[in-house]
């Protein structure tokens, strides 16, 4: 039947083209207005040789760089690995920025889940807290915390509150900013 053939073709593609992450940059922490260097090492776990020029590491969402794909530097036979490294653009804002990548042959992306890369950008005011946050993230990883992204945002808000001496709203805006906007609106009405 034609349905059986479609399943067989899909299984063949899955068998021929699969990749496994051997190593990747985990939760890099950078300071606002800096770029991040990302490194991913992939193993060819399929049956096809990944030929340089035909196979690429392609971005599925949010590349944070002008490059939406990264070419392989050499052919990668089944069982072999390849390390890919690139630098993001500079981040003007702080937060956790997620990007998804996967291998592809031409326009045909490999099956399976995309490789998620999360970059933590801290405000310039917290530059001296970078190493402390990196240690805290490693602890959360060891503890197998499921909500690391939320924990990072809470950490940054708490440290900003300590340094700036102002509480934050539920959406992460310093409460003094709301007061400033309200004052500007009031001041504008008084001038009319």
N, C-alpha and C positions, 0 to 999 in steps of 0.2 A: 504494500500500500504506500501511497505517497506520504502519509503521516509518519510511517516507520522510517522512511528514507530521510525525512527532515530531522528526526531525532538522531539517526545514525550520523548524519552530516554534522550536527551540533556536537555530538560526542567526539567525533574525529577532530574538529577544530579545537575543542577543549583539550584533547590529548596532545595535539600538535603544538598548541600555543598556550603555555602556562608559565607563570613567573611566581617566584616567592621572594619576599623581602628577607635578606640575610641580616642587614643592618640599615638603620636610618637615623638621621638626626631626630632626637626625641625632645619635643617641647623646648626648642631653643628660646632663650630669653635675650632680647635686645632692648635698647633704649630708643625712645621716640627719635625720629629723624635718622636712624641707622638702618642699614640693610642687613639681612641675615644670609649666612652661607648655609646651604642645605646639601646634604650628601645622602644618597640612597644607593645601597648595594643590592643588586638583584641577582638571583640564580635562575638560570634557564632550566625549568623543571619539565619542559615539554619535549617533543621529539624533533622539532625543527631547529635548525641553526638560525639564530638571529643575525641576519646579514646587515652590516653597517650600510646605511643609505636606504635600506628597505624598512627596517624596524626602528621605531622611535619611542621615547618615553613622552607621553602626551598629557597635557593638562585637561582635566574634565571640568574643573571649576576653580576660579580665583587663582590665577598663576602668580600674582603679585610680582610679576616681572614682564618684560616685553616679549620674552620667549614663551610661546605656548607649547613648544615641544623641544625635546633635547635629543640630538642624534647620538647614536651609539658610536664610540670611538673605534671599535673593532668588531669583527664577527664574534658571536658568543655561541659556542656549541652546547648541546644539551649537557647539563651538569656543571657547566662553567658559570662564573659570576662576572658581573661588570659593575663598576662604581661610577656613578654619575654625580656631578657636583655643579651647582649653580648659585648665583647670588640674586637675591630678590631686589626689588626697588626699595628705596628708603620709605619707611612708614611714618606718615605725618601725625597719625593719631595712635593712642594707646588702646590696647584690648587684646583679645585672642583672635587670630586670623587663621582660618582653615582653608586648605587647598587640597584638591584631590587629583591624583595622577595615576596613570596606568600605561602598560606597554601596548603598542599597536603595530600592526603591519599595514603600512599605508593608512587608509581611513578605517580599517577594521580593528577595533579595540579588543584586547584580550578579554575573555569572559572572567567572571568573578568580581569581587569587590575592589573598588579603587583604593589606592594607597593614600591614606589621610595624613597630611602634614599640618601640624598646628604650630604657629609661631606666636610667642608671647612678646608683646611690645609694652614696656612699662613707661610711665611718664618720666620726663627728664628729671623731675623733682625726686624720683626714687632711684636714680642711677646707682647710688651707693648701696642699695638693697638688692642689686642684681644677683650677687653670689648667694645671698641668704635665700632668695626666692628659688634659685636653681637647686639648692640643697633641700628646700621644702618640697619641691616638685618630685625630686628623687624619692623622698620619704613617702609621698602620696602614691607613687608608682609601686614602691615596695609593699605598701599596705593594700595595694590593688583597689584603690579608690576609683569609683565609677564616674564621679562628677568632678574630675580634675579641672576642667575649664571653669566651672562655677567657683571652685575653691580658689583658683588663681585670681579671678575678678574680685572676690571677697577680700583676699589678701591685699590686693592693690588698693581697693577702696579704704580698707582699714588703715593701711600705712599712709595714704594721702590724708586721711582724716587726722591721724596723729601729727603729721608734719604741718598741715595747713590749718589744723584746729577747727575744721568745719565738718559737720555731718553731711551725708549724701542722701539723695532721694532714692526711691526704689529703682529708678532707671539709671542711676549712676551720675547724676548731675549734682554738683555741690549746691547745697541749699542756699548759699549766699548768691548764687547765680539767679535763682528765682526772685530773691529780694531785689537784686539789681534790675531785673527786667520789670518788675512791678514798679520800682521807683522811677524808671525811665518812662513808663506809660503814664504814671501819675504826673511826673514833671512835664511831660509833653502836653497833657490836658491843662495844666496850670498856666502854660505859656500862651494858650489860645485866647 
